[in-house]
């Protein structure tokens, strides 16, 4: 079984203590510990800072070969699209302009899923985005809209939906590296407190395993 994980810095493993502690590898290790007859291998196509447009380009120009051989593909993208707009809004003391983000995000996600389907029979899993700033109503509203769009597009391509936002809800302080106050303003004081720590990656892997292991 080949599992391909597509995404941005979260999927890459930013702020995990090592790439072996990032959720894609943890999930593969867990699958292999469960079954000796069906061995799993993993391939990660993800980079810190990738927007949905960056991932689309990577999927088309770099990922087709691996995707074509994959049994299951997960897609976790959109956080950077939203973060860039959020940081700009905070600095300019404006509301987050979500509509200009969601239109190209929807188009890019649709194109990503369409390309996967055009080169592979792999099952597709779309992950929702958790809220690293649970004490900010602006962040909550924006991420809700991002997730709504993700779910809408995923369903239109018959992809499964992994609700990562539920796995982190109410537990952000213990699952996010560098978590401070859970407010958008925390993003202005150095390192962005948005990535999972090792425990957070383990939570994601645990949540994904039932989707990866399913043969339906």
C-alpha positions in Angstrom: 0.0 0.0 0.0 1.4 3.4 -1.0 0.1 6.4 1.0 0.8 9.9 -0.5 0.4 12.9 1.8 0.0 16.3 0.0 0.1 19.5 1.9 2.1 22.4 3.3 4.2 22.9 6.5 1.9 20.8 8.7 2.2 17.8 6.4 5.9 18.4 5.9 6.4 18.2 9.7 7.4 21.8 10.6 8.1 22.0 14.3 7.9 18.3 14.9 11.1 17.1 16.6 12.0 15.1 13.5 10.3 14.2 10.2 9.8 10.7 11.6 7.5 12.3 14.2 5.4 14.0 11.5 1.9 12.5 11.0 2.5 10.9 7.6 5.3 8.7 8.9 3.6 8.1 12.2 0.5 6.9 10.3 2.6 4.6 8.1 4.4 3.1 11.1 1.1 2.5 12.8 -0.4 0.7 9.8 2.7 -1.5 9.5 2.5 -2.4 13.2 -1.1 -3.5 12.7 -0.6 -5.7 9.6 2.4 -7.8 8.5 0.6 -9.0 5.3 -0.1 -5.6 3.8 2.9 -3.3 4.2 2.5 0.4 3.9 5.0 2.9 2.5 4.6 6.7 2.5 5.5 9.5 0.1 5.2 13.2 1.2 4.8 16.1 -1.2 4.7 19.1 1.0 6.7 22.2 1.8 6.5 25.0 4.4 4.8 28.0 2.9 3.0 26.3 0.2 -0.4 27.8 -0.7 -3.0 25.8 -2.6 -1.6 27.2 -5.8 1.9 26.0 -4.9 0.5 22.5 -4.1 -1.4 22.4 -7.4 1.8 23.1 -9.4 3.7 20.5 -7.4 1.0 17.9 -7.9 1.0 18.4 -11.6 4.8 18.8 -12.2 6.3 16.6 -9.4 3.7 14.3 -8.0 1.9 12.6 -10.8 4.2 9.5 -10.8 3.8 8.8 -7.1 0.1 9.6 -7.1 -0.5 7.3 -10.0 0.9 4.4 -8.0 -0.9 5.4 -4.7 -3.7 3.5 -3.0 -4.7 6.5 -0.9 -3.9 10.2 -1.0 -4.5 12.8 1.7 -4.7 16.5 0.9 -4.2 19.1 3.7 -3.9 22.6 2.3 -5.3 26.1 2.7 -3.8 27.2 6.0 -1.1 29.3 4.3 -3.7 30.9 2.0 -5.6 32.0 5.1 -2.6 32.9 7.2 -1.2 35.3 4.6 -4.5 37.2 4.5 -4.9 37.1 8.3 -1.4 38.5 9.0 -2.0 41.3 6.4 -5.4 42.1 8.1 -3.9 42.3 11.6 -1.0 44.6 10.5 -3.5 46.9 8.8 -6.1 46.6 11.5 -8.7 45.3 9.1 -11.2 42.5 9.0 -10.0 39.3 7.3 -11.1 39.5 3.7 -12.1 35.8 3.3 -14.0 35.9 -0.1 -10.9 36.9 -2.1 -9.1 33.8 -0.5 -11.9 31.3 -0.9 -12.5 31.8 -4.6 -9.0 30.9 -5.8 -8.7 28.3 -3.0 -11.8 26.5 -4.2 -10.5 26.5 -7.8 -7.1 25.2 -6.8 -8.5 22.5 -4.6 -10.9 21.4 -7.3 -7.9 21.3 -9.8 -5.8 19.2 -7.3 -8.6 16.6 -6.8 -9.4 16.5 -10.5 -5.7 15.9 -11.3 -5.5 13.1 -8.7 -8.5 11.4 -10.2 -7.1 11.8 -13.7 -3.9 9.9 -13.0 -5.0 7.5 -10.2 -7.7 5.3 -8.7 -6.5 6.2 -5.2 -9.0 7.0 -2.5 -8.7 10.6 -1.6 -8.9 12.0 1.9 -9.3 15.8 2.4 -8.3 17.1 5.9 -10.0 20.1 7.5 -8.0 22.8 9.2 -7.8 23.1 13.0 -7.9 26.6 14.6 -4.6 27.5 16.2 -6.2 30.7 17.5 -9.3 29.5 19.4 -9.6 32.7 21.4 -10.0 34.9 18.3 -13.5 35.1 16.8 -12.1 36.3 13.5 -9.9 33.3 13.2 -12.8 31.0 14.1 -15.1 32.5 11.5 -12.4 32.4 8.7 -11.4 28.8 9.4 -15.1 27.7 9.5 -15.5 29.2 6.0 -12.3 27.6 4.8 -13.4 24.2 6.1 -16.9 24.6 4.6 -15.3 25.1 1.3 -13.0 22.2 1.7 -15.9 19.9 2.6 -18.0 21.2 -0.3 -15.2 20.5 -2.8 -14.3 17.2 -1.3 -17.8 15.9 -1.5 -18.2 17.0 -5.1 -15.2 14.7 -5.9 -16.4 11.9 -3.7 -13.4 12.3 -1.4 -13.5 11.3 2.3 -13.3 14.1 4.9 -11.0 13.8 7.8 -12.2 16.3 10.5 -8.9 17.4 11.9 -10.6 20.5 13.3 -12.5 18.3 15.7 -9.4 16.4 16.8 -7.8 19.6 18.0 -10.9 21.4 19.3 -10.4 22.5 23.0 -6.9 20.9 23.0 -4.9 23.5 21.1 -2.7 24.5 24.0 -1.3 21.0 24.4 -1.1 20.1 20.7 0.4 23.2 19.0 4.1 24.1 19.1 4.7 27.4 20.8 1.1 28.0 21.7 0.7 31.2 23.7 -2.7 33.0 24.1 -4.6 31.5 21.2 -5.2 34.9 19.7 -4.3 36.1 16.2 -2.0 38.7 17.7 0.3 35.9 18.8 1.3 35.6 15.2 3.0 39.0 15.2 5.5 38.1 17.9 8.1 35.9 16.2 7.5 32.3 15.3 4.0 31.5 14.2 2.3 29.3 16.8 0.4 27.2 14.3 2.1 23.9 13.7 1.4 20.7 15.6 4.0 19.6 18.2 4.9 15.9 18.4 1.8 15.2 20.4 -0.3 17.0 17.8 1.1 15.0 15.0 0.3 11.8 16.9 -3.3 13.0 17.3 -3.5 13.6 13.6 -2.0 10.2 12.7 -4.4 8.5 15.1 -7.3 10.3 13.5 -6.2 9.4 10.0 -5.5 5.7 10.5 -9.1 4.6 10.2 -9.4 6.4 6.9 -6.1 5.1 5.6 -6.8 1.5 6.7 -10.3 1.4 5.1 -10.5 -0.4 1.8 -13.9 1.1 0.8 
